């Protein structure tokens, strides 16, 4: 099967290390390998977190490799990758998905903070601006947390905030400014959000669904879907995407 899908491979030697790259006959095979690599690393993090929880001094998860994988591009650049991830994560037991969601949210809470150097610092698949890496990483962590748990609340995303809507809007602004256009459009379309309230504080859970409702209002029809919905949204950004929909 591998020989059927691989149509070209290149090799090079650097510092006595043999490096190889592959070109696939069908992009879907490469996308599956991305999903498999990510979910394997997530499974390792779950295993580490489960064992660490029984210790008197639990250690924080080591996300150096995951950060290297997920901080250069949004997973939503390829919709098939998201589908493969969803399928593979659904294969986990409910308890494992809950642990995974907790790990991902913990990583998300620190994803915009400065990082210490790791053994993967030299991994640079291409040049990328300094703000882009935390933007990509935080967006991918939120996506994976939702895929793992089925839903994530505003309180889970911003547990220390008394104005989570403002935090959500600032984060969305960062994502929109740093994610490539296709990755951002697919990211927006991936989520279905619903209104939530907590102790009289409004939560960001239905920010996007309200935006979609407003797009349909602009278009003058309630049955607008798919490409037409995206077209109207693009023509009316940033007003639709960043105005307070409450």
C-alpha positions as CSV (number, residue, x, y, z in Angstrom):
1,X,0.0,0.0,0.0
2,X,2.8,2.4,0.9
3,X,4.5,1.9,-2.5
4,X,1.3,2.5,-4.3
5,X,0.7,5.9,-2.6
6,X,4.3,7.2,-2.5
7,X,5.3,8.4,-6.0
8,X,8.6,10.2,-5.0
9,X,11.0,10.3,-2.1
10,X,14.1,12.4,-1.7
11,X,17.0,11.8,0.7
12,X,19.7,14.0,2.1
13,X,22.3,13.7,4.8
14,X,22.8,16.5,7.4
15,X,25.1,16.2,10.4
16,X,25.4,12.5,9.8
17,X,21.6,12.2,9.9
18,X,19.7,10.8,7.0
19,X,16.6,12.9,6.2
20,X,13.8,11.8,3.9
21,X,10.8,13.5,2.4
22,X,7.9,11.9,0.5
23,X,5.4,13.0,-2.1
24,X,2.1,11.2,-2.2
25,X,0.0,10.2,-5.1
26,X,-3.2,11.2,-3.3
27,X,-3.2,14.0,-0.7
28,X,-5.7,12.1,1.5
29,X,-3.0,9.5,2.4
30,X,-0.7,12.3,3.7
31,X,-3.6,13.9,5.6
32,X,-4.4,10.6,7.3
33,X,-0.8,10.3,8.4
34,X,-1.0,13.8,9.9
35,X,-4.1,12.8,11.9
36,X,-2.5,9.5,13.0
37,X,0.7,11.3,14.2
38,X,-1.3,13.9,16.1
39,X,-3.6,11.4,17.8
40,X,-0.7,9.2,18.7
41,X,1.0,12.1,20.5
42,X,-2.3,13.0,22.2
43,X,-2.6,9.4,23.4
44,X,0.9,9.6,24.9
45,X,-0.1,12.8,26.7
46,X,-3.2,11.2,28.1
47,X,-1.2,8.2,29.3
48,X,1.4,10.6,30.9
49,X,-1.4,12.7,32.5
50,X,-3.1,9.6,33.9
51,X,0.1,8.3,35.5
52,X,1.1,11.7,36.8
53,X,-2.3,12.2,38.5
54,X,-1.4,9.4,41.0
55,X,1.9,11.1,42.1
56,X,2.3,13.3,45.1
57,X,3.8,15.9,42.8
58,X,2.1,15.8,39.4
59,X,4.2,17.0,36.5
60,X,2.8,19.3,33.8
61,X,2.5,17.6,30.4
62,X,5.4,17.9,28.0
63,X,3.9,19.4,24.9
64,X,7.2,20.2,23.1
65,X,6.6,17.8,20.3
66,X,2.9,18.6,20.0
67,X,3.8,22.3,19.8
68,X,6.2,21.6,17.0
69,X,3.5,19.8,15.1
70,X,0.7,22.2,15.6
71,X,2.2,25.7,15.7
72,X,3.0,26.2,12.0
73,X,-0.4,25.7,10.4
74,X,-4.1,25.3,11.4
75,X,-5.4,21.8,11.1
76,X,-8.4,23.2,9.3
77,X,-6.3,24.0,6.2
78,X,-7.4,20.4,5.2
79,X,-10.9,19.4,6.1
80,X,-10.0,15.8,5.6
81,X,-7.5,16.0,8.4
82,X,-10.2,17.2,10.8
83,X,-12.5,14.4,9.7
84,X,-9.7,11.8,10.3
85,X,-9.0,13.4,13.7
86,X,-12.6,13.2,14.7
87,X,-12.9,9.6,13.7
88,X,-9.8,8.5,15.5
89,X,-10.7,10.5,18.7
90,X,-14.1,8.9,18.8
91,X,-12.4,5.6,19.1
92,X,-11.1,6.6,22.5
93,X,-13.1,5.6,25.6
94,X,-15.2,8.3,27.2
95,X,-12.9,8.6,30.2
96,X,-9.8,8.9,28.0
97,X,-11.5,11.7,26.0
98,X,-12.4,13.6,29.2
99,X,-8.7,13.4,30.3
100,X,-7.6,14.5,26.9
101,X,-9.9,17.4,26.9
102,X,-8.5,18.5,30.3
103,X,-5.0,18.2,29.0
104,X,-5.7,20.2,25.9
105,X,-7.5,22.9,27.8
106,X,-4.6,23.2,30.2
107,X,-2.2,23.5,27.3
108,X,-4.5,26.1,25.8
109,X,-4.5,28.2,28.9
110,X,-0.7,28.6,28.6
111,X,-0.5,28.6,24.8
112,X,0.0,32.3,24.4
113,X,2.7,32.5,27.1
114,X,6.4,32.6,26.3
115,X,8.0,29.2,25.9
116,X,11.3,27.7,27.0
117,X,13.7,26.3,24.5
118,X,13.2,22.6,23.7
119,X,14.9,20.0,21.6
120,X,12.4,20.9,18.8
121,X,13.4,24.6,18.6
122,X,15.4,23.9,15.4
123,X,12.3,22.5,13.6
124,X,11.4,25.1,11.1
125,X,9.4,23.7,8.1
126,X,9.1,27.3,6.8
127,X,9.6,30.8,8.0
128,X,6.7,32.1,10.1
129,X,6.1,35.3,12.0
130,X,6.4,35.3,15.8
131,X,2.7,35.9,16.6
132,X,1.6,33.2,14.2
133,X,2.9,30.2,16.1
134,X,0.9,30.8,19.3
135,X,-2.1,31.7,17.2
136,X,-1.9,28.5,15.2
137,X,-1.2,26.4,18.3
138,X,-4.0,27.9,20.4
139,X,-6.5,27.5,17.6
140,X,-5.5,23.9,17.0
141,X,-5.8,23.1,20.8
142,X,-9.3,24.5,20.9
143,X,-10.3,22.5,17.8
144,X,-8.9,19.2,19.3
145,X,-10.5,19.9,22.7
146,X,-13.9,20.2,21.0
147,X,-13.3,17.1,18.9
148,X,-12.3,15.2,22.0
149,X,-15.1,16.3,24.3
150,X,-17.9,17.1,21.9
151,X,-18.3,20.5,23.4
152,X,-16.3,23.1,25.3
153,X,-17.8,26.0,27.3
154,X,-16.7,29.5,27.6
155,X,-15.9,29.0,31.3
156,X,-13.6,26.1,30.4
157,X,-11.8,28.3,27.9
158,X,-11.5,31.3,30.2
159,X,-11.9,30.0,33.8
160,X,-10.4,33.1,35.4
161,X,-12.2,35.7,33.3
162,X,-15.3,37.7,34.4
163,X,-15.8,38.9,30.8
164,X,-15.2,35.8,28.6
165,X,-16.9,37.4,25.6
166,X,-14.2,40.0,25.5
167,X,-11.5,37.4,25.8
168,X,-13.1,35.3,23.1
169,X,-13.3,38.3,20.7
170,X,-9.6,39.2,21.3
171,X,-8.6,35.6,20.7
172,X,-10.7,35.4,17.6
173,X,-9.1,38.6,16.3
174,X,-5.7,37.1,16.8
175,X,-6.7,33.9,15.0
176,X,-8.2,35.8,12.1
177,X,-5.1,38.0,11.8
178,X,-2.6,35.2,11.8
179,X,-4.3,32.1,10.3
180,X,-4.2,31.8,6.5
181,X,-7.5,32.7,4.8
182,X,-8.6,29.2,3.9
183,X,-7.6,27.9,7.4
184,X,-9.6,30.7,9.1
185,X,-12.7,30.1,6.9
186,X,-12.7,26.4,7.6
187,X,-12.1,27.0,11.3
188,X,-15.2,29.3,11.5
189,X,-17.3,26.7,9.6
190,X,-16.2,23.8,11.8
191,X,-17.9,25.0,15.0
192,X,-21.5,25.1,16.0
193,X,-21.9,27.4,19.0
194,X,-24.7,28.0,21.4
195,X,-25.5,30.7,24.0
196,X,-24.6,30.1,27.6
197,X,-24.8,32.2,30.8
198,X,-23.0,31.7,34.1
199,X,-23.8,33.8,37.2
200,X,-25.2,36.6,35.0
201,X,-22.1,36.7,32.9
202,X,-22.5,36.1,29.2
203,X,-20.3,33.4,27.7
204,X,-18.9,33.4,24.2
205,X,-20.5,30.1,23.3
206,X,-22.9,31.5,20.8
207,X,-20.8,34.2,19.3
208,X,-20.4,32.4,16.0
209,X,-24.0,31.2,15.7
210,X,-25.2,34.8,16.2
211,X,-22.8,35.9,13.5
212,X,-24.3,33.3,11.1
213,X,-27.8,34.5,12.0
214,X,-26.7,38.1,11.2
215,X,-25.2,37.0,7.9
216,X,-28.5,35.5,6.9
217,X,-30.2,38.7,8.0
218,X,-27.9,40.7,5.7
219,X,-28.6,38.3,2.8
220,X,-32.3,38.6,3.4
221,X,-33.1,34.9,3.6
222,X,-33.0,32.3,6.3
223,X,-32.1,29.4,4.0
224,X,-28.7,30.7,3.0
225,X,-26.1,28.0,3.3
226,X,-22.7,26.8,2.1
227,X,-20.7,29.0,-0.5
228,X,-23.3,31.7,-0.5
229,X,-23.1,32.1,3.3
230,X,-19.3,32.3,3.1
231,X,-19.6,34.9,0.2
232,X,-21.9,37.2,2.2
233,X,-19.7,36.8,5.2
234,X,-16.6,37.8,3.3
235,X,-18.3,40.8,1.7
236,X,-19.3,42.1,5.1
237,X,-16.2,41.4,7.2
238,X,-15.0,42.7,9.6
239,X,-18.3,44.2,10.8
240,X,-20.0,40.8,11.0
241,X,-17.2,38.9,12.6
242,X,-16.1,41.4,15.2
243,X,-19.1,43.4,16.2
244,X,-20.7,42.4,19.5
245,X,-23.7,40.2,18.5
246,X,-25.4,40.6,21.9
